[in-house]
Amino acid sequence: MREENGSQERQYVVFRLANESYGIAIEYLQEIIRVPQVVRVPLVPPYVRGLANLRGTILTIYDTRLRLGLPDGSDDESSRVVVVRYNNRQAGYIVDRIEGVRDISPEAIEEFRAEETEGEKSKLVTRAAKLEDNQLVLLLEVERMLETAASPGERGGAISHSISGQVRRETVQLEEEKQLLTFRVGGEEYGLNIADVKEIVHLPDRVNVLPDAPPYILGVISLRQRVLPLLSLRRRFDLPEKQGDRVVVAYLGSGRRVLAGLVVDSVAEVLRVSERLLEPVPKLFQAKGENEVAAICRIGEERLVFVLDAAKLVLEEGVLEEASVEEEREEVAKRQLEAEQQLVTFFLEGEEFALPIASVREIIRAGKVTAVPGTLPFVRGVLNLRGSIIPVVNLRQRFAYSPREIDEQTRILVCEGRNTVLGLLVDGVKEVLKVPVTQVEPTPDILVADLERRFVSGIAKVSSERNIIILDAAQVLSWEEERQVAALAEAGELEEDTSTGGR
């Protein structure tokens, strides 16, 4: 958009970068804001600072110095973000400071010759304006800055194909598998059907005591602008008093009509188990009235998980309904009508990421992983998961983050790829979170052109200060990389068959 009609002047927003003045035509300007908090995206060029939530819209933030090949600088009180918009695409560019708005006539603008500029700057700065005070202003080409090589239609089709294929796989698996959130109470491991779990939060410091409540009800807290009753599973199971630090927010009682928080010692993992591993509770326990345990899950020779029945954890439902107020009934009705996306959130390099829970088969501790020579650099090795050989990808290394030692918080997310099952090694798992689809925004088209892999399926806008990058497990590896990883798994299976004489 360069038409210069006669000698009519145009207004330009002028700003400082390094030791030079730059300008953009004011018709591209959407607004100017302070440098916001951003979510960093892995595997993007260094000039992509990250993603910010601008009043509910996900905005890509660029370090303009690095974008133009200028020396790196640090933000200060004068730094601002110039938000520009063109053809329904918008982005924010960090500048050192705003100098003002200047009227510039066409006669003051000169075109650069190609040899006068170098590299990226030659594409984004092709003109300069010499003002009356001898100030030279380099004019940025906003259209070129916002160009993207990716076709939104093609990208959407690829994601839709990936999701539909994943749904088909999950439909088959749900016929014979159950997904559990497991947690510990008093040294034992318990599990709840993941469909009954809304989210997992930390126990706040302050809990309001509810008068005349059953002894196993600790009290109530305020969570997301509503009252949430808390149940102590230690008290419910007549175990010694000890305060846990995690709250599993779940739908309890007959019909799962009551939303309450279960205070547990710690959250273990998300586990997908075969229905054949679930055994009925012995009649001896049923005779004693211990019917809140619906089944016992055998995992290996030494591990047992007591699967709880959410409908039978509440003894006095009327008390909890009063504590959760009338708004909670509206929440349940809204939950049934409004589509939600359930996510497993985890950390990498201090940033929060997520995977759709449908693509996560289970979450396990980072146990023994056998290194395999000659594999891709980010492949940690393989592990034997109940007789199946699973390749493990170090997601930190895959995203070019600095190395980090495995510790107690490290977890492996066992996920479905396109052609294989693989484990993703992450720094730690935070929670299981349900987010309305209305709060999930597609990846900005302008960012897609910069991604080395299209592994980001969307951005969850949990709050104004919390934005979570949602990964597509099937896109974390390229087709060629996944083919090599699948071959690694097959080789491991064959080696085990050979060493054991077949299964």
GULUMGU-787764 format. One record per residue (C-alpha): residue number from 1; residue in one letter; x, y, z. Coordinates in steps of 0.001 Angstrom, whole numbers, plus 500000, padded with zeros to 6 digits. Layout:
// GULUMGU-787764
REC  num  residu       x       y       z
REC  NUM       A       X       Y       Z
...
//
This chain:
// GULUMGU-787764
REC  num  residu       x       y       z
REC    1       M  500000  500000  500000
REC    2       R  502235  502743  498657
REC    3       E  500100  505013  496552
REC    4       E  501324  508586  496992
REC    5       N  498620  510872  495528
REC    6       G  500259  514059  494310
REC    7       S  502023  515810  497116
REC    8       Q  499559  514643  499783
REC    9       E  501352  513845  503012
REC   10       R  500880  510606  504935
REC   11       Q  501317  510078  508630
REC   12       Y  503900  507639  509948
REC   13       V  504489  506371  513468
REC   14       V  508208  506893  514108
REC   15       F  510110  504825  516663
REC   16       R  513687  504123  517675
REC   17       L  515632  500872  517139
REC   18       A  519308  500805  518119
REC   19       N  520644  504136  516812
REC   20       E  518224  504590  513936
REC   21       S  514681  505857  513429
REC   22       Y  512080  503691  511722
REC   23       G  508516  504326  510713
REC   24       I  505335  502591  509599
REC   25       A  502325  504113  507877
REC   26       I  499709  504943  510492
REC   27       E  496925  503086  508644
REC   28       Y  498604  499815  509650
REC   29       L  498725  500772  513334
REC   30       Q  496244  499042  515609
REC   31       E  497611  500228  518952
REC   32       I  500764  500734  521008
REC   33       I  501137  498815  524279
REC   34       R  503736  498085  526927
REC   35       V  505790  494919  526507
REC   36       P  503476  492147  527785
REC   37       Q  504212  488821  529425
REC   38       V  504680  486214  526706
REC   39       V  504597  482454  526311
REC   40       R  507727  481278  524533
REC   41       V  507276  478899  521611
REC   42       P  509993  476297  520914
REC   43       L  511699  475815  517560
REC   44       V  511036  479307  516256
REC   45       P  513634  481823  515089
REC   46       P  515219  483914  517852
REC   47       Y  513328  487035  516739
REC   48       V  509981  485480  517744
REC   49       R  509661  486598  521366
REC   50       G  506497  484546  521998
REC   51       L  502709  484744  522286
REC   52       A  500718  487233  524350
REC   53       N  497048  487484  525278
REC   54       L  495780  490865  524108
REC   55       R  492258  491172  525536
REC   56       G  491368  487613  524574
REC   57       T  493234  487540  521252
REC   58       I  496507  485656  520863
REC   59       L  499161  487999  519507
REC   60       T  502581  487031  518154
REC   61       I  505302  489283  519611
REC   62       Y  508507  489896  517616
REC   63       D  511861  491258  518736
REC   64       T  512163  493844  515971
REC   65       R  515893  494361  516486
REC   66       L  516610  490703  515772
REC   67       R  514014  490635  512971
REC   68       L  515983  493343  511160
REC   69       G  519413  491915  511979
REC   70       L  520269  494702  514428
REC   71       P  522306  494226  517634
REC   72       D  520345  492616  520450
REC   73       G  519055  494891  523198
REC   74       S  517159  494629  526473
REC   75       D  513690  495965  527281
REC   76       D  513334  498938  529627
REC   77       E  510641  501383  530740
REC   78       S  510696  503075  527333
REC   79       S  510182  499874  525351
REC   80       R  506839  499489  523624
REC   81       V  505060  497033  521332
REC   82       V  503692  498446  518084
REC   83       V  500683  496298  517158
REC   84       V  500067  496328  513398
REC   85       R  497307  494813  511312
REC   86       Y  496970  494002  507596
REC   87       N  494541  491668  505781
REC   88       N  493158  490236  509061
REC   89       R  496660  489411  510289
REC   90       Q  498182  491162  513241
REC   91       A  501426  491060  515164
REC   92       G  503309  493063  517770
REC   93       Y  506812  494446  517222
REC   94       I  508976  495499  520170
REC   95       V  510681  498871  519707
REC   96       D  513101  500788  521931
REC   97       R  510860  503844  522270
REC   98       I  508188  505796  520415
REC   99       E  509365  509114  518923
REC  100       G  505996  510334  517686
REC  101       V  503811  510699  514610
REC  102       R  505275  512560  511639
REC  103       D  503750  513869  508399
REC  104       I  505886  512747  505468
REC  105       S  505380  513905  501877
REC  106       P  506021  511589  498910
REC  107       E  508812  513902  497734
REC  108       A  510776  513169  500928
REC  109       I  510762  509397  500305
REC  110       E  513476  507638  498292
REC  111       E  513722  504020  497178
REC  112       F  516758  501921  498143
REC  113       R  518764  500109  495543
REC  114       A  519099  496385  496254
REC  115       E  522815  496591  496973
REC  116       E  522341  499309  499591
REC  117       T  520708  496946  502097
REC  118       E  521593  493503  503308
REC  119       G  519811  490341  504409
REC  120       E  516364  490511  505965
REC  121       K  516544  494271  506132
REC  122       S  516594  494447  502317
REC  123       K  513145  492847  502212
REC  124       L  511545  494743  505059
REC  125       V  513096  498197  504535
REC  126       T  513097  499392  500920
REC  127       R  512491  503143  501400
REC  128       A  513740  506016  503535
REC  129       A  512387  509467  504264
REC  130       K  514572  512522  504845
REC  131       L  512763  515019  507066
REC  132       E  513223  518778  507282
REC  133       D  515370  518508  510409
REC  134       N  517715  516162  508500
REC  135       Q  516368  513181  510399
REC  136       L  516471  509983  508321
REC  137       V  513550  507588  508883
REC  138       L  513693  504052  507479
REC  139       L  510202  502922  506429
REC  140       L  509153  499359  507205
REC  141       E  507104  497337  504711
REC  142       V  504282  496034  506909
REC  143       E  502804  493805  504193
REC  144       R  506075  491910  503890
REC  145       M  506535  491752  507653
REC  146       L  503187  490014  507991
REC  147       E  503641  487656  505066
REC  148       T  503419  483948  505844
REC  149       A  504309  481000  503644
REC  150       A  501728  478737  505260
REC  151       S  498267  478315  503818
REC  152       P  495668  478375  506601
REC  153       G  493456  476033  504585
REC  154       E  496200  473454  504156
REC  155       R  497190  473738  507807
REC  156       G  493595  473368  508994
REC  157       G  493122  470316  506804
REC  158       A  496247  468651  508192
REC  159       I  495135  469251  511769
REC  160       S  491591  468058  511071
REC  161       H  492921  464893  509461
REC  162       S  495198  464292  512449
REC  163       I  492380  464829  514948
REC  164       S  489873  462689  513080
REC  165       G  492376  459855  512847
REC  166       Q  493094  460192  516542
REC  167       V  489364  460067  517367
REC  168       R  488982  456863  515357
REC  169       R  491855  455249  517256
REC  170       E  490478  456408  520608
REC  171       T  486981  455051  519826
REC  172       V  488429  451588  519349
REC  173       Q  490578  451809  522489
REC  174       L  487778  453044  524757
REC  175       E  485927  449780  524229
REC  176       E  488583  447891  526153
REC  177       E  490495  450467  528206
REC  178       K  489806  452777  531148
REC  179       Q  491667  455999  531855
REC  180       L  492381  456763  535503
REC  181       L  493827  459668  537454
REC  182       T  495818  458055  540280
REC  183       F  496773  459649  543597
REC  184       R  498110  458608  546994
REC  185       V  496347  458714  550347
REC  186       G  497980  457199  553437
REC  187       G  500573  455180  551532
REC  188       E  498044  453547  549174
REC  189       E  497329  454385  545556
REC  190       Y  493795  455203  544459
REC  191       G  492279  456077  541115
REC  192       L  489275  457941  539694
REC  193       N  487792  457672  536236
REC  194       I  489261  460632  534355
REC  195       A  485776  461508  533073
REC  196       D  484778  462408  536660
REC  197       V  487768  464750  537154
REC  198       K  487402  468442  536343
REC  199       E  490875  469663  537317
REC  200       I  493688  469411  539875
REC  201       V  494708  472409  542008
REC  202       H  496935  473126  544986
REC  203       L  495322  473294  548418
REC  204       P  495128  476987  549410
REC  205       D  496426  478224  552743
REC  206       R  492991  479296  553937
REC  207       V  490029  476890  554214
REC  208       N  486733  478143  555684
REC  209       V  485255  475707  558193
REC  210       L  481681  474653  557493
REC  211       P  479617  474359  560732
REC  212       D  477652  471165  561443
REC  213       A  479308  469387  558512
REC  214       P  480290  465690  558532
REC  215       P  483797  465152  559974
REC  216       Y  485332  464220  556623
REC  217       I  484436  467635  555155
REC  218       L  487343  470027  555799
REC  219       G  485393  473128  554801
REC  220       V  484972  475266  551702
REC  221       I  487234  477372  549499
REC  222       S  486638  479857  546698
REC  223       L  487674  478502  543312
REC  224       R  487059  480431  540105
REC  225       Q  484374  482625  541679
REC  226       R  482360  479769  543199
REC  227       V  482277  477926  546496
REC  228       L  483929  474492  546484
REC  229       P  483499  472024  549373
REC  230       L  486606  470028  550353
REC  231       L  486544  466372  551383
REC  232       S  489493  464834  553226
REC  233       L  489997  461316  551910
REC  234       R  492163  460543  554951
REC  235       R  489203  461275  557206
REC  236       R  486831  459531  554815
REC  237       F  488950  456363  555046
REC  238       D  489600  456708  558819
REC  239       L  493340  457230  558312
REC  240       P  495694  459248  560586
REC  241       E  495359  463001  560167
REC  242       K  497863  464550  557759
REC  243       Q  497264  467481  555480
REC  244       G  497822  466849  551769
REC  245       D  498698  469594  549325
REC  246       R  496697  468654  546229
REC  247       V  492976  468906  545529
REC  248       V  491348  466707  542893
REC  249       V  488230  468603  541780
REC  250       A  485686  465987  540703
REC  251       Y  481978  465401  540112
REC  252       L  480681  463232  542973
REC  253       G  477487  461773  544358
REC  254       S  474579  460094  542604
REC  255       G  474450  461282  539020
REC  256       R  477760  463100  539527
REC  257       R  475748  466239  540357
REC  258       V  477992  467639  543100
REC  259       L  481327  469312  542346
REC  260       A  483744  468933  545269
REC  261       G  487472  468832  545970
REC  262       L  489142  465660  547228
REC  263       V  492179  466494  549371
REC  264       V  494875  463879  548693
REC  265       D  498500  463429  549764
REC  266       S  499876  463665  546222
REC  267       V  498854  463100  542608
REC  268       A  500674  460216  540925
REC  269       E  499861  459943  537224
REC  270       V  497286  459493  534491
REC  271       L  497042  455819  533681
REC  272       R  495311  453985  530865
REC  273       V  494625  450379  531771
REC  274       S  492900  447462  530110
REC  275       E  489499  446462  531471
REC  276       R  490862  442960  532077
REC  277       L  493195  444367  534757
REC  278       L  490226  445516  536842
REC  279       E  489053  442956  539389
REC  280       P  485963  443169  541616
REC  281       V  486364  444024  545291
REC  282       P  486414  440875  547489
REC  283       K  483044  440237  549171
REC  284       L  484695  440447  552598
REC  285       F  485257  444194  552103
REC  286       Q  481791  444702  550641
REC  287       A  480280  443165  553758
REC  288       K  482028  445822  555859
REC  289       G  480464  448565  553798
REC  290       E  483712  449636  552069
REC  291       N  481841  450073  548790
REC  292       E  483473  453357  547732
REC  293       V  486116  451141  546078
REC  294       A  484564  449970  542808
REC  295       A  487427  447758  541607
REC  296       I  491058  446843  542172
REC  297       C  493515  447340  539326
REC  298       R  496543  445059  539076
REC  299       I  499616  446657  537483
REC  300       G  502544  444301  537510
REC  301       E  503238  441976  540405
REC  302       E  503504  444511  543239
REC  303       R  501363  447492  542298
REC  304       L  497649  447725  543139
REC  305       V  495394  450717  542488
REC  306       F  492064  450991  544303
REC  307       V  489583  452421  541799
REC  308       L  487058  454638  543575
REC  309       D  483396  455052  542691
REC  310       A  482777  458814  542542
REC  311       A  479063  458260  543161
REC  312       K  479702  456653  546554
REC  313       L  482340  458977  548032
REC  314       V  479682  461374  549359
REC  315       L  477519  460193  552244
REC  316       E  475480  463361  552941
REC  317       E  474872  464945  549546
REC  318       G  472458  467570  550879
REC  319       V  475218  469252  552887
REC  320       L  477485  469534  549863
REC  321       E  474732  470835  547610
REC  322       E  474125  473673  550057
REC  323       A  477839  474426  550239
REC  324       S  478273  474505  546470
REC  325       V  475338  476952  546030
REC  326       E  472850  477184  543209
REC  327       E  475464  478394  540715
REC  328       E  477060  474953  540747
REC  329       R  473917  473371  539351
REC  330       E  474082  475851  536511
REC  331       E  477737  474887  536017
REC  332       V  476824  471199  535679
REC  333       A  474107  472032  533144
REC  334       K  476502  474296  531269
REC  335       R  479157  471561  531297
REC  336       Q  476750  469193  529592
REC  337       L  475911  471727  526895
REC  338       E  479264  473411  526311
REC  339       A  482017  471499  524569
REC  340       E  485195  471265  526628
REC  341       Q  488725  470207  525829
REC  342       Q  490495  468211  528524
REC  343       L  494213  468824  528680
REC  344       V  497219  467385  530482
REC  345       T  499490  470330  531277
REC  346       F  503245  470026  531802
REC  347       F  506402  472110  532018
REC  348       L  509397  472501  529719
REC  349       E  512056  475139  530401
REC  350       G  509686  476945  532763
REC  351       E  506920  477262  530152
REC  352       E  503561  475518  530397
REC  353       F  502473  473224  527577
REC  354       A  499562  470834  527174
REC  355       L  498419  467787  525247
REC  356       P  494796  466755  524682
REC  357       I  494111  463984  527171
REC  358       A  492714  461823  524367
REC  359       S  496235  461586  522898
REC  360       V  497874  460688  526253
REC  361       R  497642  456992  527011
REC  362       E  499238  457339  530419
REC  363       I  501771  459303  532474
REC  364       I  504607  457451  534182
REC  365       R  507704  458275  536167
REC  366       A  510969  458489  534279
REC  367       G  512296  455003  534999
REC  368       K  514980  453003  533245
REC  369       V  515386  454063  529614
REC  370       T  517823  452024  527538
REC  371       A  519956  454152  525219
REC  372       V  520177  453013  521590
REC  373       P  523227  454088  519556
REC  374       G  522832  455559  516092
REC  375       T  519386  457048  516671
REC  376       L  518131  460602  516244
REC  377       P  519846  463028  518677
REC  378       F  516676  463751  520666
REC  379       V  515676  460092  521098
REC  380       R  516516  459221  524693
REC  381       G  516175  455484  524081
REC  382       V  513523  452827  524633
REC  383       L  511676  451526  527688
REC  384       N  509827  448317  528354
REC  385       L  506286  449244  529362
REC  386       R  504505  446091  530487
REC  387       G  505970  444084  527633
REC  388       S  505770  446784  524939
REC  389       I  508858  448585  523650
REC  390       I  508238  452350  523686
REC  391       P  510679  454868  522138
REC  392       V  511264  457885  524398
REC  393       V  511769  461358  522897
REC  394       N  513472  463991  525036
REC  395       L  511108  466908  524391
REC  396       R  513600  469434  525807
REC  397       Q  516199  468359  523251
REC  398       R  513567  468102  520523
REC  399       F  512711  471757  521135
REC  400       A  516385  472787  521351
REC  401       Y  516258  473656  525074
REC  402       S  519298  473337  527324
REC  403       P  519963  469894  528906
REC  404       R  518511  469085  532324
REC  405       E  519071  466194  534689
REC  406       I  516184  463822  535403
REC  407       D  514748  464340  538901
REC  408       E  511706  463375  540976
REC  409       Q  509451  465690  538981
REC  410       T  510398  464330  535555
REC  411       R  507662  462366  533824
REC  412       I  507110  460445  530589
REC  413       L  503861  461043  528695
REC  414       V  503013  457932  526677
REC  415       C  501265  459289  523581
REC  416       E  499827  458225  520257
REC  417       G  501833  459309  517235
REC  418       R  500700  458777  513668
REC  419       N  502219  455337  513306
REC  420       T  503525  454429  516710
REC  421       V  503236  454893  520457
REC  422       L  506024  457012  521919
REC  423       G  507022  458521  525250
REC  424       L  507640  462244  525630
REC  425       L  510088  463125  528422
REC  426       V  509016  466378  530151
REC  427       D  510254  468367  533165
REC  428       G  507097  467773  535185
REC  429       V  503330  467382  534945
REC  430       K  501164  470091  536508
REC  431       E  497491  469131  536264
REC  432       V  494538  467839  534297
REC  433       L  492563  470842  533111
REC  434       K  489238  471237  531339
REC  435       V  489033  474281  529081
REC  436       P  485952  475354  527084
REC  437       V  486635  475202  523362
REC  438       T  485664  478865  523220
REC  439       Q  488862  479610  525164
REC  440       V  491080  477716  522718
REC  441       E  492370  479837  519856
REC  442       P  494058  478462  516724
REC  443       T  497747  479160  516278
REC  444       P  498179  482605  514704
REC  445       D  498779  482225  510973
REC  446       I  501688  484632  511126
REC  447       L  503470  482331  513577
REC  448       V  502982  479193  511481
REC  449       A  505399  480389  508825
REC  450       D  508132  480579  511448
REC  451       L  507577  477158  512973
REC  452       E  510010  474444  512005
REC  453       R  507276  471876  512684
REC  454       R  503546  472483  512889
REC  455       F  503285  470868  516275
REC  456       V  501237  473633  517935
REC  457       S  497516  472929  517522
REC  458       G  496246  475909  519524
REC  459       I  496587  478246  522485
REC  460       A  494441  477806  525611
REC  461       K  493555  481186  527142
REC  462       V  493031  480110  530750
REC  463       S  493315  483675  532097
REC  464       S  494784  487029  531122
REC  465       E  498143  485928  532582
REC  466       R  498055  482209  531818
REC  467       N  498234  481008  528225
REC  468       I  499094  477387  527466
REC  469       I  500567  476083  524216
REC  470       I  498647  472975  523113
REC  471       L  500827  470509  521235
REC  472       D  499665  468013  518638
REC  473       A  501324  464729  519608
REC  474       A  501032  463441  516048
REC  475       Q  502944  466484  514727
REC  476       V  505812  466614  517236
REC  477       L  507844  464439  514872
REC  478       S  508036  464823  511115
REC  479       W  506922  461911  508943
REC  480       E  510514  460847  508334
REC  481       E  511474  461145  512015
REC  482       E  508455  459164  513145
REC  483       R  509246  456465  510595
REC  484       Q  512714  456104  512145
REC  485       V  511282  456075  515675
REC  486       A  508702  453437  514688
REC  487       A  511502  451323  513222
REC  488       L  513366  451648  516518
REC  489       A  510342  450312  518405
REC  490       E  509935  447425  515965
REC  491       A  513609  446556  516280
REC  492       G  513254  446514  520051
REC  493       E  510239  444191  519854
REC  494       L  512100  441811  517554
REC  495       E  515160  441800  519805
REC  496       E  513020  440955  522832
REC  497       D  511229  438206  520906
REC  498       T  514569  436729  519917
REC  499       S  516014  436912  523416
REC  500       T  512927  435356  525043
REC  501       G  512214  432804  522392
REC  502       G  508972  434533  521399
REC  503       R  506002  435534  523491
//
